[in-house]
Amino acid sequence: MWQEKDNKLTAQFEFDNFIKAFAFMTEVAFHAEQQQHHPDWSNVYNKVTFRLSTHDAGDVVTDKDHRLAKAIDSVYAKYK
């Protein structure tokens, strides 16, 4: 699901409705804060899009991005 393109790790997640998408984002926010790695993300109705890169490393994909992506995948598994 995750793709690396243009120095970003990207993915889009789809949900049954806005409430589930927002609940997912809320749970991801706790993981991002715990990792001190905050995503570039957007939400339109039932879709959440991520563009991960590490700003401190020059806006390239690093292990920090892959760790957060793994956490995001774990959260998403609860909403399938």
Secondary structure, 3 states (H helix, E strand, C coil): CCEEECCEEEEEEECCCHHHHHHHHHHHHHHHHHHCCCCEEEEECCEEEEEECEHHHCCECCHHHHHHHHHHHHHHHCCC
